[in-house]
Amino acid sequence: VTALAACRVGSRCWQRQLSWPSPALQPLRVPGVPAARSLASTAITIHVSPPARSLFAEPLAITVQGLSPWQQVTLRASLRDEAGELFEARARYRAAEDGQLDLARCPALPGGSFSGLEPMGLLWALQPRKPFWRLVKKDVQTPFRLQLEVLEGYWDAPRRLLAEAQHERAFLRDGVRRVPVREGRIRATLFLPPGQDSFPGVIDIGGLGEGLSEHRASLLANHGFATLALAYYRYEDLLQNPTKLHLEYFEEAVNYMLQHTQVKGPGIGLLGFSKGADLSLTMAAFLKNITAVASINGPVANTAFPLYYKDKIIPPLAYSEPINADDYDIPDYSNLHSDPFQAPGIQSLIPIEKAEAHLLFIAGQDDHILNSEYHATEIRKYLKARGKENFQTLIYPGVGHCIDPPFFPFYPIGHHPIFHRPAVLGGELGAYSKAQAHAWPQILAFFHKYL
């Protein structure tokens, strides 16, 4: 789709070449909230809703008021992470006839970080200045500070700042409690929604090398779930470089949740990403009281380490050397592992048919760390052949290994935690942003339904 110009005629936004009418624009006014500081002679202001502060995974409504009719401007969004690294996105727009610019009604023009009608483009298109840098939130009790700017013109380096505003992107809603957990062997953080009631419980288990990752669990707790972010190595006194894992550790975490006075039984949910996904599926196959499991780009076989449980040992899938996949000689690991549905890989296959839990398999078609689509489609056939119907799958084209909650920046090149080398993760920016926005509410609805 090519958009050469955008304008506003009467109460309708039109994109030349497409001509899509929109409802009349209603300027956003937030009582009691001061408008952003204007740096021009006219009162150009940026308005954001919700005002001042929002949850990181929530959409924003962004409008600019006080521009000249048809004025050409560049909108820029930026934030710095906890390491001080800069992420930014910019887009070109043309104001409407009345000087209004509503990102929900008027499309961005070609030449910026994105184009087309993308109300949240300034957030999902954020990219790091430092190559291959990932946005990580270690302290979820503090927000990211989003900077929004309106700049004159369409040049690559716009000449004049017309208006600016700041907005906080938080990970915890007011009243959500963060409770460090050091119970027995467990090293974790529990997030509890406001109030003294009991809440459906979810354990969030991340991928290899993440240590204790809290961003998914904290955002999940805002929706009424008691969520435990669980570390299993490379954190505090846990092993730094394990040679094996024990399922009893994860069983202890399940029992902790079920015994907690603010966790509603009789079962709990598991949210697993990558290695955390195969651990979650194994827990569902061998442990009691697991009601729902959401697996994000995870294998359906044990990987990386031998997994011990009582008198049973599940070996990891064998793997071969990765192949080089791009012009930078960065390895592609998508076909690294042997096929879990073929001998000898079948020894590592998780007996997921034993699970009584409801299962949600989420996979990216362009995952270069694991052939996630193959695992998701084959396990569907495997379960159907055994008369099971307790599963559903979501497969996203153009999406790589990372599927984060909404508005986390695209991360196509990462670091492999086992081989300690750069790794192609895969995916495309636009497809990734759409998958985030679709998958997150599906996960929430899945847990609400079965917990």
VMD Tcl script that draws the C-alpha trace (Angstrom):
set ca {
  {0.00 0.00 0.00}
  {1.44 3.33 -1.00}
  {0.36 6.51 0.76}
  {1.79 9.72 -0.73}
  {-0.16 12.19 1.33}
  {-2.83 12.34 3.99}
  {-5.35 15.07 4.61}
  {-8.56 15.82 6.39}
  {-11.66 16.88 4.46}
  {-14.50 18.09 6.63}
  {-14.83 15.49 9.38}
  {-13.20 12.65 7.40}
  {-9.57 11.49 7.16}
  {-8.55 10.41 3.68}
  {-5.46 8.69 2.44}
  {-4.87 9.48 -1.22}
  {-4.79 6.25 -3.19}
  {-7.01 4.47 -0.65}
  {-9.72 6.93 0.52}
  {-10.91 5.34 3.80}
  {-13.42 7.50 5.71}
  {-13.24 7.70 9.48}
  {-15.64 9.02 12.11}
  {-15.48 12.67 13.07}
  {-12.45 13.54 15.17}
  {-13.21 14.38 18.77}
  {-10.29 16.24 20.34}
  {-9.05 14.45 23.45}
  {-9.37 16.54 26.61}
  {-8.24 15.23 29.99}
  {-9.60 17.34 32.90}
  {-7.04 18.34 35.49}
  {-4.03 17.25 33.44}
  {-1.79 20.05 32.13}
  {-1.10 20.06 28.43}
  {2.40 19.35 27.18}
  {4.77 22.32 26.99}
  {4.66 24.07 23.61}
  {7.85 25.36 22.05}
  {6.23 27.22 19.17}
  {4.44 30.55 19.02}
  {1.08 28.79 18.66}
  {-0.23 26.46 21.36}
  {0.84 23.17 19.84}
  {0.18 20.41 22.38}
  {0.47 16.65 22.61}
  {-2.38 14.84 24.34}
  {-2.05 11.26 25.58}
  {-4.78 9.01 26.98}
  {-4.56 7.52 29.56}
  {-2.88 10.70 30.82}
  {0.47 10.75 32.60}
  {0.81 7.00 33.24}
  {-0.29 3.67 31.74}
  {0.62 0.00 31.87}
  {3.35 -1.01 29.44}
  {1.11 -3.48 27.60}
  {-1.79 -1.00 27.26}
  {-2.43 0.99 24.07}
  {-2.32 4.78 24.09}
  {-4.39 7.37 22.25}
  {-2.07 10.10 20.93}
  {-3.23 13.37 19.37}
  {-1.54 16.64 18.48}
  {-3.50 19.90 18.54}
  {-2.72 23.44 17.41}
  {-0.87 22.71 14.17}
  {-1.41 24.74 11.02}
  {-3.70 23.30 8.35}
  {-1.91 20.55 6.41}
  {1.29 21.16 8.36}
  {4.04 18.61 7.78}
  {5.53 17.21 10.99}
  {7.62 14.34 12.30}
  {6.52 12.61 15.50}
  {9.26 10.96 17.52}
  {9.01 8.63 20.51}
  {11.97 7.59 22.63}
  {12.86 5.96 25.94}
  {16.03 4.90 27.72}
  {16.33 1.53 29.38}
  {17.87 0.88 32.77}
  {21.32 0.68 31.19}
  {20.85 4.11 29.60}
  {20.52 2.78 26.04}
  {18.24 4.77 23.75}
  {15.26 3.32 21.86}
  {13.41 5.52 19.37}
  {10.87 5.56 16.55}
  {9.73 8.34 14.26}
  {6.96 8.81 11.73}
  {5.91 11.47 9.21}
  {2.45 12.98 9.33}
  {0.43 15.79 7.77}
  {-2.01 17.68 9.96}
  {-5.68 17.91 9.07}
  {-7.36 21.00 7.71}
  {-8.20 22.18 11.24}
  {-4.67 21.58 12.56}
  {-5.58 18.39 14.38}
  {-3.56 15.18 14.15}
  {-5.07 11.99 15.58}
  {-2.90 8.90 15.14}
  {-6.01 6.69 15.29}
  {-7.49 8.39 12.23}
  {-4.68 9.59 10.01}
  {-1.97 7.34 8.56}
  {1.77 7.83 8.82}
  {3.42 8.63 5.49}
  {6.33 6.66 4.01}
  {9.81 7.56 5.14}
  {9.68 6.89 8.88}
  {9.90 3.85 11.12}
  {6.48 2.74 9.86}
  {3.71 3.89 7.54}
  {-0.03 3.50 7.27}
  {-2.75 3.72 9.88}
  {-0.89 2.53 12.98}
  {-2.17 4.26 16.14}
  {0.48 2.51 18.27}
  {3.28 2.58 15.73}
  {5.38 4.99 17.78}
  {5.52 2.32 20.50}
  {5.82 -0.98 18.67}
  {8.38 0.45 16.22}
  {10.82 1.56 18.95}
  {14.30 0.31 18.06}
  {17.64 0.55 19.88}
  {20.41 2.87 18.74}
  {22.86 0.16 19.81}
  {22.66 -2.78 17.38}
  {21.13 -6.03 18.64}
  {20.25 -4.52 22.04}
  {17.23 -5.93 23.85}
  {14.84 -3.93 26.02}
  {14.88 -5.63 29.43}
  {13.02 -4.52 32.56}
  {14.80 -5.63 35.70}
  {13.07 -3.37 38.23}
  {9.35 -3.64 37.47}
  {8.55 -1.32 40.38}
  {9.76 1.67 38.36}
  {8.27 2.74 35.00}
  {9.94 3.52 31.73}
  {9.67 7.20 30.81}
  {8.41 7.69 27.26}
  {9.36 10.94 25.54}
  {7.08 12.20 22.75}
  {8.08 15.04 20.44}
  {6.58 16.94 17.51}
  {9.20 18.24 15.08}
  {8.82 20.51 12.09}
  {9.05 19.00 8.62}
  {9.93 15.65 7.11}
  {13.71 15.86 6.99}
  {15.80 13.05 8.38}
  {16.97 15.57 10.97}
  {13.88 17.78 11.54}
  {14.86 21.38 12.24}
  {12.61 22.62 15.04}
  {11.00 21.10 18.13}
  {7.36 22.25 18.25}
  {6.04 20.41 21.33}
  {6.98 17.63 23.72}
  {5.38 15.48 26.42}
  {6.41 12.71 28.77}
  {4.45 9.63 29.74}
  {5.24 6.82 32.19}
  {4.90 3.21 31.06}
  {4.48 1.14 34.22}
  {4.54 -2.61 34.90}
  {2.46 -2.64 38.08}
  {-1.00 -1.22 38.56}
  {-1.56 0.65 41.82}
  {-2.05 -1.85 44.62}
  {-0.31 -4.82 42.98}
  {2.20 -6.22 45.47}
  {5.64 -7.58 44.66}
  {6.74 -10.22 47.20}
  {10.23 -11.81 46.99}
  {10.00 -15.57 47.64}
  {12.83 -17.49 49.33}
  {10.89 -20.54 50.48}
  {12.89 -23.77 50.76}
  {14.78 -24.06 47.49}
  {12.45 -21.72 45.60}
  {13.88 -18.46 44.27}
  {11.08 -16.41 42.82}
  {8.92 -13.29 42.99}
  {5.19 -13.42 43.67}
  {2.92 -10.69 42.31}
  {-0.46 -10.34 44.04}
  {-3.37 -8.25 42.75}
  {-4.89 -5.64 45.09}
  {-7.07 -6.84 47.95}
  {-7.16 -9.77 50.33}
  {-9.18 -12.14 48.17}
  {-7.79 -15.29 46.60}
  {-6.82 -15.18 42.94}
  {-6.20 -17.75 40.21}
  {-2.52 -18.67 40.27}
  {-0.01 -18.79 37.42}
  {3.69 -19.70 37.42}
  {5.74 -17.90 34.76}
  {8.88 -19.77 33.64}
  {11.31 -18.05 31.28}
  {13.88 -19.27 28.81}
  {17.49 -20.28 29.26}
  {19.79 -17.65 30.68}
  {17.01 -15.32 31.87}
  {17.69 -15.83 35.58}
  {14.70 -14.19 37.25}
  {12.58 -12.42 34.65}
  {9.63 -10.48 36.05}
  {8.14 -8.49 33.17}
  {5.56 -11.08 32.03}
  {4.53 -12.04 35.57}
  {4.11 -8.44 36.70}
  {1.96 -7.53 33.69}
  {-0.12 -10.70 34.16}
  {-0.82 -9.83 37.80}
  {-2.49 -6.58 36.68}
  {-5.29 -8.74 35.25}
  {-6.24 -10.50 38.46}
  {-3.76 -13.40 38.61}
  {-1.46 -14.28 41.49}
  {1.66 -14.78 39.41}
  {4.96 -16.37 40.44}
  {8.01 -15.46 38.35}
  {10.23 -18.50 38.91}
  {14.00 -18.68 38.44}
  {15.63 -22.07 37.98}
  {19.30 -21.27 37.42}
  {21.71 -18.33 37.15}
  {20.09 -16.47 40.01}
  {21.37 -15.90 43.56}
  {22.38 -19.25 45.08}
  {20.92 -21.36 42.28}
  {23.39 -23.17 40.04}
  {25.07 -20.96 37.46}
  {25.91 -23.72 34.97}
  {23.78 -26.78 35.71}
  {24.38 -30.13 34.07}
  {20.91 -31.41 34.94}
  {17.56 -30.19 36.28}
  {15.19 -31.81 38.78}
  {11.44 -31.61 38.34}
  {11.06 -31.74 42.13}
  {12.20 -28.10 42.25}
  {9.28 -27.09 40.04}
  {6.93 -29.33 42.01}
  {7.94 -27.41 45.12}
  {6.93 -24.18 43.39}
  {3.53 -25.67 42.50}
  {2.97 -26.74 46.10}
  {3.99 -23.29 47.34}
  {1.35 -21.69 45.16}
  {-1.38 -24.15 46.11}
  {-0.70 -23.64 49.81}
  {-0.71 -19.84 49.57}
  {-3.76 -18.29 51.21}
  {-4.31 -15.88 48.31}
  {-4.07 -18.45 45.52}
  {-7.37 -19.96 44.44}
  {-7.27 -23.70 43.79}
  {-7.74 -26.44 43.04}
  {-5.24 -26.05 40.18}
  {-2.85 -23.47 38.77}
  {-1.69 -22.32 35.35}
  {1.76 -22.30 33.78}
  {3.11 -19.76 31.29}
  {6.34 -20.95 29.70}
  {8.60 -19.37 27.09}
  {11.25 -21.32 25.15}
  {12.96 -23.72 27.61}
  {10.38 -22.62 30.18}
  {7.71 -23.97 27.84}
  {9.07 -27.51 27.72}
  {9.48 -27.42 31.50}
  {5.83 -26.33 31.81}
  {4.62 -29.13 29.55}
  {6.66 -31.67 31.52}
  {5.14 -30.38 34.76}
  {1.67 -30.84 33.27}
  {2.54 -34.40 32.24}
  {3.95 -35.54 35.60}
  {2.57 -33.27 38.34}
  {-0.90 -32.92 39.80}
  {-3.06 -29.80 39.98}
  {-1.91 -28.19 36.73}
  {-5.04 -26.84 35.06}
  {-3.81 -24.77 32.10}
  {-0.49 -24.40 30.26}
  {0.40 -21.72 27.70}
  {3.55 -22.62 25.75}
  {5.27 -19.81 23.81}
  {7.75 -20.93 21.14}
  {8.74 -23.97 23.13}
  {9.63 -27.53 22.17}
  {7.46 -30.51 23.05}
  {10.56 -32.43 24.10}
  {13.15 -31.96 26.82}
  {16.08 -29.79 25.73}
  {19.46 -28.57 26.99}
  {19.76 -30.64 30.20}
  {18.74 -34.09 31.39}
  {15.59 -33.77 33.49}
  {15.25 -35.98 36.57}
  {12.04 -36.84 38.37}
  {12.00 -39.57 41.01}
  {13.31 -42.68 39.27}
  {12.86 -41.31 35.73}
  {15.37 -39.47 33.53}
  {14.30 -37.63 30.36}
  {17.34 -37.05 28.13}
  {17.65 -33.83 26.15}
  {17.20 -33.82 22.41}
  {20.47 -34.35 20.57}
  {21.65 -31.42 18.48}
  {24.06 -30.73 15.65}
  {26.19 -27.74 14.73}
  {24.17 -24.67 13.67}
  {24.34 -23.38 10.12}
  {25.21 -19.82 9.15}
  {22.15 -17.99 7.92}
  {22.87 -14.36 7.14}
  {25.36 -11.90 5.72}
  {26.85 -11.28 9.17}
  {27.72 -14.96 9.64}
  {25.31 -15.25 12.57}
  {24.25 -18.86 13.19}
  {20.75 -20.16 12.57}
  {19.69 -22.70 15.20}
  {16.23 -23.56 13.89}
  {17.23 -27.06 12.75}
  {19.68 -27.61 15.59}
  {17.71 -30.30 17.44}
  {16.84 -33.76 16.26}
  {13.22 -34.59 15.49}
  {11.46 -35.48 18.76}
  {8.89 -37.56 16.88}
  {11.52 -39.82 15.33}
  {13.88 -42.22 17.12}
  {16.13 -41.56 19.00}
  {14.49 -38.17 19.66}
  {11.34 -39.86 20.88}
  {13.14 -40.68 24.14}
  {13.12 -36.93 24.85}
  {9.49 -36.40 23.83}
  {7.35 -35.19 26.71}
  {4.43 -37.60 27.33}
  {2.03 -34.69 27.11}
  {-0.89 -37.04 26.45}
  {-0.80 -37.72 30.21}
  {-1.61 -34.10 31.00}
  {-5.10 -33.28 32.21}
  {-4.48 -29.57 31.75}
  {-5.79 -27.46 28.90}
  {-2.94 -26.60 26.53}
  {-2.29 -23.51 24.41}
  {0.59 -23.77 21.92}
  {1.83 -20.43 20.53}
  {4.44 -20.53 17.77}
  {6.18 -18.18 15.35}
  {6.55 -19.46 11.79}
  {9.93 -17.75 11.42}
  {11.48 -18.96 14.69}
  {15.21 -19.51 14.05}
  {16.05 -20.87 17.51}
  {13.60 -23.75 17.37}
  {11.31 -25.03 14.64}
  {8.35 -24.02 16.78}
  {5.75 -24.33 14.05}
  {6.76 -27.94 13.43}
  {6.56 -28.78 17.14}
  {3.12 -27.15 17.46}
  {1.64 -28.83 14.38}
  {3.10 -32.26 15.10}
  {2.00 -32.30 18.74}
  {-1.49 -31.45 17.54}
  {-1.47 -34.53 15.31}
  {0.08 -36.59 18.11}
  {-2.61 -35.62 20.62}
  {-5.47 -36.07 18.15}
  {-4.23 -39.56 17.34}
  {-4.53 -40.37 21.05}
  {-8.07 -39.02 21.33}
  {-7.11 -35.82 23.12}
  {-8.97 -32.56 22.53}
  {-7.61 -30.43 25.38}
  {-5.45 -28.16 23.22}
  {-5.44 -25.24 20.83}
  {-2.72 -23.66 18.69}
  {-1.88 -20.14 17.53}
  {0.72 -19.92 14.77}
  {1.91 -16.51 13.61}
  {3.49 -15.96 10.17}
  {6.54 -13.71 10.04}
  {7.20 -14.08 13.76}
  {10.49 -15.22 15.27}
  {11.48 -16.74 18.59}
  {10.48 -13.84 20.83}
  {6.79 -13.21 21.41}
  {6.66 -10.72 24.27}
  {3.70 -8.85 25.77}
  {2.57 -5.94 23.58}
  {4.89 -3.05 22.69}
  {8.21 -4.62 23.58}
  {10.63 -3.67 20.79}
  {11.40 -6.14 18.02}
  {14.45 -8.27 18.84}
  {15.62 -10.26 15.77}
  {19.23 -10.99 16.82}
  {20.01 -12.42 20.25}
  {22.62 -14.32 22.21}
  {22.43 -18.10 22.51}
  {22.72 -19.03 26.22}
  {24.28 -22.44 25.55}
  {26.69 -21.70 22.69}
  {27.46 -18.15 23.92}
  {27.31 -16.79 20.39}
  {25.03 -14.36 18.54}
  {21.93 -16.07 17.19}
  {19.29 -15.27 14.58}
  {15.92 -15.18 16.35}
  {13.92 -14.42 13.21}
  {10.79 -12.47 12.46}
  {9.69 -9.21 10.88}
  {8.87 -5.98 12.72}
  {5.26 -5.55 11.55}
  {4.33 -9.22 12.00}
  {5.95 -9.28 15.44}
  {3.98 -6.24 16.63}
  {0.68 -7.71 15.43}
  {1.43 -11.09 17.04}
  {2.16 -9.40 20.36}
  {-1.10 -7.49 20.27}
  {-3.08 -10.63 19.38}
  {-1.36 -13.26 21.54}
  {-1.40 -11.40 24.86}
  {-5.22 -11.07 25.15}
  {-5.51 -14.69 23.98}
  {-3.27 -15.79 26.86}
  {-5.29 -13.73 29.32}
  {-8.59 -15.14 28.03}
  {-7.17 -18.69 28.15}
  {-6.20 -18.40 31.81}
  {-9.44 -16.61 32.75}
  {-11.44 -19.40 31.11}
  {-9.66 -22.39 32.65}
  {-8.53 -21.00 36.01}
}
mol new
graphics top color blue
foreach p $ca { graphics top sphere $p radius 0.5 }
foreach p [lrange $ca 0 end-1] q [lrange $ca 1 end] { graphics top cylinder $p $q radius 0.2 }
display resetview
